[in-house]
């Protein structure tokens, strides 16, 4: 996920997350976005979000 703050700062994070069965894409988005809100506040714009399975 990449976010931009109201003052123009941009931050990108990429990680592997382990989620419980039944976790939806929306749940994953909220889980990651909440981490950004905790660090940067609530005035954020999501620039990019991608969710892929971690398997070949």
Secondary structure, 3 states (H helix, E strand, C coil): CEEEECCCCEEECCCCCCCCCCCCHHHHHHHHHHHHHHHHCCCEEEEECCCCCCCC
